Amino acid sequence: MMNDDELLFVMTSFGKLLLENGAETYRIEDSTKRIALAYGVKAVDVYAASTSIMITIITAKDQSLSRVKRISNRVTNLDKIECLNRLCRNICETHV
């Protein structure tokens, strides 16, 4: 089981990969929120823009944790986006 810091790291890395490969910002926000909720956080806020992603979670212990990641390289790779979407669905199905 991941602790809250590890979960936030995974969510940010996941969102970064989506953003770097050309995913739409709404997809990034939705996917990372779904992962957080699958792992039982109380609340999650995600903001994705073309060059950054910001995530804040409220843990089960009412602790607020945030992480910001800057994106400097972007390409369009729909195969990677599809793989990441499949991974997100798998995470959500197995942790809910």
N, C-alpha and C positions, 0 to 999 in steps of 0.2 A: 504494500500500500504506500502511496506517495504522501509525503507531508505537504502542507500548504505552500511552502516555498518552492518545492519541486513541481507541484501542480502549476503554479504561476509561471515557472520557467518553461514547462512543456507547452502551456497555452501560448505564451509569447513566441516561442520558437515555431510552433505550428502556424500561428498567424503570420509570422515573418516569412515562412516558406510559401504560404499562399500568396502573400503580397509580392514577393520576389518573382513569382511565376505568373503574375498577371491576373490573379483572381479579383473579382469585384469586391469593393469594400464591404458591401452588405453581406456577402458570403463569408468574409473573414470574421466580421462581427458575430454573425449568427453561429458559425461553426465553433468559434472559441467559447461563446456563451453556452452552447450545448455541452461542450466538454466539461466546463466548470460545474454546471448543474448536475451532470452525470456523476461527478465526484462529490456532490453533496454540499457545495458552498451555499451560504444563505442568499447572497446576492452577487451579481457581477455586472460591471459596466465595461464595455469595450468601445474604443473609438479607433477606427482605422482610416487613415488618409493615404494619399499616394506615396508618401515617403516616411510614414511612421505608424506605429501601433501602440496604443496605450490601454492597459488593462488594470482594473481594480477589482479585487474580490473581497467580500466579507465572509470570513471563515465561520465555521460552526461555533467557534469560541468568541464570536463578535470582534475579531481582529481584522483591521483593514490593511490589505497588502496591495501595493501597486508596482507596476513595471512599465517602462517605456522602452521601445526599441526603434531605432532609426534604420531606415532602409535606403541603401545607396545604389544597389544594382537591381534592375528589373528586366525581365524578359517575358515573353509569352510562351508558356509551355502547358498546353491543355492536358497532356498526359499526366504530368505531375499534379496538376490541380485535381484531376479525376482520382488519382491514387490517394491524395490527401482527403478528399471527400469520402472515399470508401473507408479510409482509416477512421475518420470522424464518426461515420455511421456505426462502424464496428465498436468503437469505444462507447458510444452512447447505448448501444444494444446490450453490451456486456456489463455495464456499470450502473444501470438504472435499477 
